Amino acid sequence: MKKRISRNDVIFLVILLTATAGVLVAYERTVTRADAGASASVRVTVDGSVYGTYALGEEQEIPIVQDGVTTNVLTIRDGKADMTEADCPDKLCVHQKAISKNHEMIVCLPNKVVVEVTGSEDNGFDSIAR
């Protein structure tokens, strides 16, 4: 006497697996966001000198002023730092992605501004070499 898997059993298993995956993804995102912002910070240097260090866990907008003129604006939101404004001609720094992992950088060459994440434990993998 073989018992076959019915259509309802398959539907139940698919729903159960989907719900479990959804809960795991939501949990992972919440834990990662909380951990990344808690200990990590962003160091801003202008022309080789440290301009300031700011926590990634605190949402803020930092104007970077050189010679009395705001040249760049750094925005920290959701545990990530992003260059939102720049007065340089190419605006490459504005088009770079937001950073949150250890040693990631945003560089504005015309204004000599470098933004680097420090103290983050989550470095992730760019690639795997064998």
RAFENNOR-V365155 format. One record per residue. RES is the residue in one letter. OMEGA is omega in radians with two decimals (none if undefined). NEAR is the number of other C-alpha atoms within 8 Angstrom. D_CENTER is the distance of its C-alpha to the mean C-alpha in Angstrom with 2 decimals. Layout:
res & omega & near & d_center
RES & OMEGA & NEAR & D_CENTER
RES & OMEGA & NEAR & D_CENTER
This chain:
res & omega & near & d_center
M & 3.13 & 2 & 56.70
K & 3.08 & 3 & 53.20
K & -3.10 & 4 & 50.65
R & 3.08 & 4 & 48.45
I & -3.10 & 6 & 44.94
S & 3.13 & 6 & 45.24
R & 3.13 & 6 & 43.05
N & 3.09 & 6 & 42.07
D & 3.13 & 8 & 40.96
V & 3.13 & 9 & 38.59
I & 3.13 & 8 & 37.17
F & 3.14 & 8 & 36.69
L & 3.12 & 8 & 34.85
V & 3.13 & 8 & 32.48
I & -3.14 & 8 & 31.68
L & 3.12 & 8 & 31.25
L & 3.12 & 8 & 28.86
T & 3.14 & 8 & 26.77
A & 3.12 & 8 & 26.60
T & 3.11 & 8 & 25.69
A & 3.11 & 8 & 22.85
G & 3.12 & 8 & 21.52
V & 3.14 & 8 & 21.75
L & 3.12 & 8 & 19.99
V & 3.13 & 8 & 17.00
A & 3.12 & 8 & 16.80
Y & -3.12 & 8 & 17.23
E & 3.13 & 8 & 14.60
R & -3.13 & 8 & 11.88
T & -3.13 & 8 & 13.32
V & -3.13 & 8 & 13.64
T & -3.12 & 8 & 10.23
R & -3.13 & 10 & 8.67
A & -3.12 & 10 & 11.66
D & -3.09 & 8 & 11.66
A & -3.10 & 16 & 8.23
G & -3.04 & 15 & 9.11
A & -3.02 & 9 & 12.70
S & -3.05 & 11 & 13.21
A & 3.07 & 16 & 10.52
S & -3.14 & 14 & 11.37
V & 3.09 & 13 & 11.17
R & 3.13 & 13 & 14.50
V & 3.06 & 12 & 15.92
T & 3.10 & 12 & 19.06
V & -3.14 & 11 & 21.63
D & 3.08 & 7 & 24.37
G & 3.13 & 6 & 23.75
S & -3.14 & 6 & 24.05
V & 3.12 & 9 & 21.45
Y & 3.13 & 8 & 20.88
G & 3.07 & 7 & 18.91
T & -3.02 & 9 & 16.40
Y & -3.12 & 7 & 14.24
A & 3.09 & 11 & 12.64
L & -3.13 & 19 & 9.03
G & -3.10 & 14 & 10.93
E & 3.14 & 9 & 13.13
E & -3.12 & 10 & 12.68
Q & 3.08 & 7 & 14.48
E & -3.03 & 8 & 15.46
I & 3.02 & 7 & 16.69
P & 3.12 & 9 & 19.45
I & -3.01 & 9 & 20.14
V & 3.06 & 9 & 23.92
Q & 3.14 & 7 & 26.15
D & 3.09 & 4 & 29.92
G & -3.11 & 5 & 29.79
V & 3.07 & 6 & 27.69
T & -3.10 & 9 & 24.09
T & -3.11 & 13 & 22.65
N & 3.03 & 12 & 18.90
V & 3.11 & 13 & 16.80
L & 3.13 & 13 & 13.30
T & 3.07 & 12 & 11.65
I & -3.10 & 13 & 9.41
R & 3.10 & 11 & 8.87
D & 3.10 & 9 & 7.68
G & -3.14 & 14 & 5.93
K & 3.10 & 11 & 3.85
A & -3.09 & 13 & 6.61
D & 3.07 & 13 & 8.53
M & -3.04 & 14 & 12.16
T & 3.13 & 9 & 14.14
E & 3.05 & 9 & 17.63
A & 3.12 & 11 & 19.68
D & 3.11 & 7 & 23.44
C & -3.04 & 8 & 23.57
P & -3.06 & 4 & 25.47
D & 3.11 & 4 & 23.10
K & 3.11 & 10 & 19.78
L & -3.14 & 7 & 17.88
C & 3.13 & 10 & 15.18
V & -3.10 & 10 & 14.71
H & 3.07 & 6 & 14.46
Q & -3.12 & 9 & 11.72
K & 3.08 & 5 & 8.39
A & -3.06 & 8 & 5.52
I & 3.10 & 11 & 4.30
S & -3.08 & 13 & 3.33
K & -3.07 & 13 & 6.34
N & 3.10 & 13 & 9.85
H & 2.99 & 7 & 11.65
E & -3.08 & 9 & 9.27
M & 2.89 & 9 & 11.00
I & -3.08 & 12 & 11.83
V & 3.01 & 9 & 15.64
C & -3.06 & 11 & 18.25
L & -3.11 & 6 & 21.50
P & -3.13 & 5 & 24.04
N & 3.13 & 9 & 22.93
K & 3.14 & 10 & 22.19
V & 3.07 & 11 & 18.80
V & 3.09 & 11 & 16.21
V & -3.09 & 11 & 12.84
E & 3.07 & 12 & 11.67
V & 3.10 & 16 & 9.48
T & 3.03 & 11 & 12.31
G & 3.10 & 8 & 13.32
S & 3.13 & 13 & 10.54
E & -3.10 & 8 & 12.65
D & -3.13 & 7 & 10.39
N & 3.13 & 7 & 10.81
G & 3.13 & 5 & 11.53
F & 3.01 & 5 & 14.14
D & 3.12 & 4 & 14.40
S & 3.12 & 4 & 18.04
I & 3.13 & 5 & 20.96
A & 3.11 & 3 & 24.13
R & none & 2 & 27.54
